[in-house]
Amino acid sequence: MRQLRYFLLFLVFTGSLSAQTSLNDYLKIAAEQNPSLNAKFSMYMAELERVNQYGSLPDPTVSFGYFISPVETRVGAQRFKLSIGQMFPWMGTLKVREQAAASMAKVKFEAFQEAKGQLFLKIQSKWLALYALDRELELMASNLEILGSYEPITKTKYESNLVSLADLIRVQINIDNATSQIDISRLKRDALVADFNTMLNRPLATKVVIPDVLNLNLNNPISRDSIMNQPRLQTVKANLESLAFDTKLADLKRKPNIGVGLEYGFISKRQGVSIADNGKDILAPTLTMSLPVFGKRNRSIKKEIALKKESFEAELTAVENEIKNEWANAGFEVESAKRELELYKTEIEKLEVLLSVLISEYSNNNRDFEILLSTQQRLLQLQLAQINAQVKVQKAYFQKNYLAAQTLNEIR
């Protein structure tokens, strides 16, 4: 019992530190240190670099030619030639390429946002689980102390032949069971703390500060319209936008590319003759143009784009329906939990009065001890259910936050 009191003091002490480390602080740590989230962000940054790549002109070309058998001209033999050229895509092509790359980067960004939202939701869920477990440990410890207070009363009555041995055995069984449940819950807490710290990329045994009071958000101001900003929806919309640019690029591929260049030819002087411009080198500007005459590949690209568009439009509808359903379920969880909290509050108040009467009656006479124990356990069950209902409300609020793409919250 003394060790149990020390453990409870530890829980109270950690609860008093909650002002120093809020849930938002843990979310910020995860945003900075979670490796999976960092991987998503790096993929987004890598995709963003492609905007510069696709918006740039192709590299210029340089060619060199050496004539094994020199070509004789009037002013001398041509020994070699050197040329440089630059191809230019059709007008507007580079801009559309940039826009297409930017839209794909947006897809990666929305994927990162969705990963962050999912991670935050997991952290919030584990945080609530730790809160619930701490409160349950406090209740179970209090219940154990009450059961412990019954034992000497029952033992005295048994020694006075006022009650049977069965009453004493019952209370001892209940004490053993309560002690075992507390030990199991402590082990469970260690596992939850390790899981929580894993998501923050911290040492598994790092202390997690949990408040001793949960301020419920019973009046959630988030509107249903805000779910249209959900990253899952934005990802599909970004994919549709990228297809529009792909269509423009497919049309532009039917336009020729224009190339300009300059060619230089080295001419050696003719010997033994005197002519104008003897050995004068050749300098010739060049103009080239691609001929997009093969349209089969382009038609296939357009068909592929059309099929992808059908797929993304269907996916958009499916995701919208899924998110609306999740929002409705979260609303149901809030309302049902509110009703449960009202019911539990009333029942707990009545049971506390009843328990007080039963304890008084058992102390003064030989009232049925089994009824007293069952009432005590029923009170504990209702108190645990009350905690779970509180967590249920807060969890639904976090779910709505996630659906509305609002990752941080006001819980401290």
C-alpha positions in Angstrom: 0.0 0.0 0.0 2.9 2.4 0.7 4.4 1.8 -2.7 1.0 2.5 -4.2 0.8 5.8 -2.5 4.2 6.8 -3.8 3.1 5.8 -7.3 0.0 8.1 -6.9 2.2 10.9 -5.7 4.3 10.5 -8.8 1.2 10.7 -11.0 0.0 13.9 -9.3 3.5 15.4 -9.6 3.6 14.6 -13.4 0.1 16.1 -13.7 1.4 19.3 -12.1 4.0 19.6 -14.8 1.4 19.6 -17.6 1.6 23.4 -17.9 5.2 23.0 -19.0 4.6 20.4 -21.7 1.3 20.6 -23.6 0.0 18.3 -26.2 0.8 21.0 -28.8 4.4 20.8 -27.7 4.5 17.1 -28.4 2.9 17.6 -31.8 5.6 20.2 -32.7 8.3 17.8 -31.6 6.8 15.1 -33.8 6.6 17.5 -36.8 10.3 18.2 -36.5 11.6 14.7 -35.5 9.4 12.0 -36.9 11.4 10.2 -39.6 8.5 9.1 -41.7 7.1 12.6 -41.8 10.6 14.0 -42.6 10.8 11.5 -45.5 7.5 12.8 -46.9 8.7 16.4 -46.7 12.0 15.5 -48.4 10.0 13.9 -51.3 8.0 17.1 -51.6 11.2 19.3 -51.7 12.7 16.9 -54.3 9.6 17.3 -56.4 9.7 21.1 -56.0 13.2 21.1 -57.5 11.8 19.7 -60.8 10.0 23.0 -61.4 13.4 24.5 -62.2 14.4 21.5 -64.2 11.4 21.4 -66.5 11.3 25.2 -66.9 14.8 25.3 -68.4 15.9 25.1 -72.0 17.6 21.9 -73.2 21.4 22.0 -73.2 23.0 23.5 -76.3 24.7 21.0 -78.6 28.3 21.2 -79.9 29.6 19.0 -82.7 33.0 18.6 -84.3 33.7 16.9 -87.7 37.0 16.0 -89.2 37.3 15.3 -92.9 39.5 12.2 -93.5 39.4 13.1 -97.1 39.4 16.9 -97.2 36.7 18.5 -99.3 38.2 20.8 -102.0 36.7 24.2 -102.4 37.6 27.1 -104.6 39.5 28.8 -101.8 41.1 25.7 -100.3 40.5 22.3 -98.7 38.0 22.0 -95.8 39.8 20.1 -93.0 37.2 20.1 -90.2 34.0 21.9 -89.1 32.7 23.0 -85.7 29.1 23.8 -85.0 27.0 24.9 -82.0 23.2 24.9 -81.8 20.3 25.5 -79.4 16.8 24.0 -79.7 13.8 26.0 -78.5 10.5 24.4 -77.6 7.3 25.8 -79.1 6.1 29.0 -77.5 4.5 28.4 -74.1 5.9 24.9 -73.7 8.4 25.8 -70.9 5.8 27.6 -68.9 3.3 24.6 -69.1 6.1 22.3 -68.1 6.8 24.4 -65.0 3.1 24.4 -64.2 2.9 20.7 -64.6 5.9 20.2 -62.3 4.5 22.6 -59.8 1.2 20.7 -59.7 3.0 17.4 -59.1 4.9 19.1 -56.3 1.5 20.1 -54.9 0.5 16.5 -54.9 3.5 15.6 -52.8 2.8 18.5 -50.5 -0.7 17.3 -49.9 0.5 13.8 -49.3 2.9 15.3 -46.7 0.0 17.2 -45.1 -2.1 14.0 -44.9 0.8 12.1 -43.3 1.2 14.8 -40.8 -2.5 14.8 -40.0 -2.5 11.0 -39.6 0.6 11.2 -37.3 -0.9 13.9 -35.2 -4.1 11.9 -34.8 -2.1 8.9 -33.6 -0.2 11.0 -31.1 -3.4 12.5 -29.8 -5.0 9.1 -29.5 -2.0 7.7 -27.5 -2.0 10.9 -25.4 -5.7 10.3 -24.5 -5.0 6.7 -23.8 -2.3 7.7 -21.3 -4.6 10.2 -19.7 -7.3 7.6 -19.4 -4.9 5.0 -17.9 -3.5 7.5 -15.4 -7.0 8.4 -14.2 -8.0 4.7 -14.1 -4.9 3.9 -12.0 -6.0 6.6 -9.5 -9.5 5.2 -9.3 -8.2 1.6 -8.9 -5.8 2.7 -6.2 -8.6 4.4 -4.3 -10.8 1.4 -4.8 -8.0 -0.8 -3.4 -7.7 1.4 -0.3 -11.4 1.1 0.3 -11.4 -2.6 0.0 -8.4 -2.7 2.4 -10.5 -0.8 4.9 -13.2 -3.4 4.7 -10.8 -6.3 5.6 -10.2 -5.4 9.3 -14.0 -4.8 9.8 -14.9 -8.1 8.3 -12.1 -9.9 10.2 -13.3 -8.5 13.5 -16.8 -9.6 12.7 -15.6 -13.1 11.7 -13.6 -13.5 14.9 -16.8 -12.4 16.8 -18.8 -15.0 14.9 -21.0 -12.3 13.4 -20.2 -13.2 9.8 -19.1 -16.2 8.0 -15.6 -16.9 6.7 -17.0 -16.4 3.1 -17.2 -12.6 3.7 -13.5 -12.4 4.7 -12.5 -14.5 1.7 -14.6 -12.4 -0.6 -12.9 -9.2 0.4 -9.4 -10.8 0.2 -10.2 -12.1 -3.3 -11.3 -8.6 -4.4 -8.1 -7.0 -2.9 -5.9 -9.5 -4.8 -7.8 -8.9 -8.0 -7.6 -5.1 -7.6 -3.8 -5.3 -6.9 -3.3 -7.5 -10.0 -5.2 -5.1 -12.2 -3.1 -2.2 -11.0 0.1 -4.1 -11.8 -1.1 -4.9 -15.3 -2.1 -1.3 -15.9 1.4 -0.1 -14.9 2.9 -2.4 -17.4 0.4 -1.2 -20.0 1.4 2.4 -19.3 5.1 1.6 -19.9 4.2 0.2 -23.3 2.0 3.2 -24.2 4.8 5.6 -23.2 7.3 3.7 -25.4 4.9 3.8 -28.3 4.3 7.5 -27.8 8.0 8.3 -27.7 8.6 6.3 -30.8 6.3 8.6 -32.8 8.3 11.5 -31.5 11.6 9.8 -32.3 12.8 10.0 -28.7 14.3 7.4 -26.3 11.5 5.0 -25.3 11.7 5.7 -21.6 11.5 9.5 -21.9 8.9 10.8 -19.5 5.5 11.9 -21.0 3.7 14.6 -19.0 -0.1 14.1 -18.9 -2.5 16.5 -17.2 -4.7 15.4 -14.3 -7.8 17.2 -15.8 -9.1 17.0 -19.3 -10.8 20.2 -20.5 -13.5 18.8 -22.8 -14.4 20.6 -26.0 -18.2 20.1 -25.8 -18.9 23.0 -28.1 -16.8 22.4 -31.2 -16.7 25.5 -33.4 -15.4 23.7 -36.5 -17.9 23.8 -39.4 -18.7 20.9 -41.7 -17.7 23.0 -44.7 -14.1 23.0 -43.5 -13.7 19.3 -44.5 -13.2 20.4 -48.1 -9.7 21.4 -47.1 -8.9 17.9 -46.1 -5.5 16.8 -47.6 -6.9 13.6 -49.0 -9.3 15.7 -51.1 -6.7 18.2 -52.0 -4.4 15.4 -53.2 -7.0 14.1 -55.7 -7.7 17.7 -56.9 -4.0 18.3 -57.4 -3.8 15.2 -59.5 -6.7 16.4 -61.6 -4.9 19.8 -62.1 -1.8 18.1 -63.2 -3.7 16.1 -65.8 -4.9 19.4 -67.3 -1.3 20.5 -67.8 -0.5 17.1 -69.2 -3.2 17.6 -71.8 -1.7 21.0 -72.8 1.7 19.4 -73.1 0.3 16.7 -75.3 -1.1 19.4 -77.6 2.2 21.3 -77.6 4.1 18.1 -78.6 2.3 18.4 -82.0 4.1 21.7 -82.5 7.7 21.7 -84.0 10.8 22.6 -82.0 13.0 25.4 -83.5 16.7 25.2 -83.4 19.3 27.9 -84.3 23.0 27.5 -84.5 26.3 28.5 -86.0 28.7 26.4 -88.1 32.4 27.1 -88.6 34.5 25.4 -91.2 38.3 25.5 -91.3 39.7 26.0 -94.8 43.4 25.5 -95.6 45.1 27.8 -98.1 45.8 26.5 -101.6 49.5 26.5 -102.5 51.0 28.0 -105.6 48.0 30.1 -106.6 46.9 33.7 -105.9 43.1 34.0 -105.6 40.8 36.2 -103.6 39.8 34.9 -100.1 42.4 32.1 -100.3 42.0 29.9 -97.2 39.0 31.9 -95.9 37.1 30.0 -93.3 33.4 29.2 -93.5 30.9 30.8 -91.0 27.3 29.8 -91.6 24.2 30.3 -89.4 21.9 27.4 -89.3 18.2 26.9 -88.6 16.6 23.5 -87.8 13.1 22.3 -87.1 11.6 19.1 -85.7 8.8 17.5 -87.6 6.1 16.0 -85.3 4.6 13.8 -88.0 4.1 10.6 -86.0 0.8 11.1 -84.0 0.2 7.6 -82.7 2.2 8.1 -79.5 0.5 11.5 -78.9 -2.9 10.0 -79.3 -2.1 7.2 -76.9 -0.9 9.8 -74.3 -4.2 11.7 -74.6 -6.2 8.5 -74.2 -4.1 7.7 -71.1 -4.8 11.2 -69.7 -8.6 10.8 -70.3 -8.7 7.5 -68.5 -6.7 8.9 -65.6 -9.1 11.8 -65.4 -12.1 9.4 -65.1 -10.3 7.5 -62.4 -9.4 10.7 -60.3 -13.0 12.1 -60.7 -14.4 8.8 -59.4 -11.8 8.8 -56.6 -12.7 12.4 -55.7 -16.4 11.5 -55.2 -15.4 8.4 -53.2 -13.1 10.4 -50.9 -15.7 13.2 -50.4 -18.3 10.6 -49.4 -15.8 8.9 -47.1 -14.8 12.2 -45.3 -18.5 13.2 -44.9 -19.2 9.8 -43.4 -16.2 10.1 -41.0 -17.5 13.6 -40.0 -21.0 12.3 -39.3 -19.6 9.4 -37.2 -17.4 11.8 -35.2 -20.6 13.9 -34.5 -22.4 10.8 -33.3 -19.5 9.9 -31.0 -19.7 13.4 -29.4 -23.4 13.3 -28.9 -23.5 9.8 -27.6 -20.6 10.4 -25.2 -22.4 13.6 -23.9 -25.5 11.5 -23.1 -23.3 8.8 -21.4 -21.6 11.5 -19.3 -24.9 12.8 -18.1 -26.1 9.3 -17.2 -22.9 8.3 -15.4 -22.9 11.5 -13.4 -26.4 10.8 -12.1 -25.7 7.1 -11.4 -22.4 7.8 -9.7 -24.0 10.3 -7.3 -26.7 7.9 -6.4 -24.3 4.9 -6.0 -22.1 7.0 -3.7 -25.0 7.7 -1.4 -26.1 4.1 -1.5 -22.5 2.9 -0.7 -22.3 5.2 2.2 -25.5 3.8 3.6 -24.4 0.2 3.0 -21.0 0.8 4.7 -22.8 2.3 7.7 -25.2 -0.6 7.9 -22.5 -3.2 7.6 -20.4 -1.6 10.3 -23.4 -1.5 12.7 -25.0 -4.9 11.9 -24.6 -8.0 9.8 -25.9 -6.6 6.6 -25.2 -8.7 3.5 -21.5 -8.0 2.7 -21.8 -9.3 -0.8 -24.2 -6.5 -1.7 -21.7 -4.0 -0.3 -18.8 -5.4 -2.5 -20.9 -5.6 -5.6 -22.0 -1.9 -5.1 -18.4 -0.9 -4.6 -17.3 -2.6 -7.9 -20.3 -1.1 -9.7 -19.2 2.3 -8.6 -15.7 1.7 -9.9 -17.1 0.5 -13.2 -19.2 3.6 -13.7 -16.2 5.9 -12.8 -14.1 4.1 -15.3 -16.8 4.4 -17.9 -17.1 8.1 -17.2 -13.4 8.5 -18.0 -13.8 6.6 -21.2 -16.7 8.8 -22.2 -14.6 11.9 -21.6 -11.9 10.5 -23.8 -14.5 9.5 -26.4 -15.6 13.2 -26.7 -12.1 14.5 -26.9 -11.1 11.8 -29.5 -14.0 12.8 -31.7 -13.0 16.4 -31.4 -9.5 15.4 -32.6 -11.0 13.5 -35.4 -12.9 16.6 -36.5 -9.7 18.6 -36.3 -8.0 16.1 -38.6 -10.9 16.1 -41.1 -10.8 20.0 -41.1 -7.0 19.9 -41.6 -6.5 21.8 -38.3 -3.6 19.9 -36.8 -3.0 21.8 -33.6 -5.5 22.2 -30.8 -6.2 24.0 -27.6 -5.7 21.2 -25.1 -3.1 21.8 -22.5 
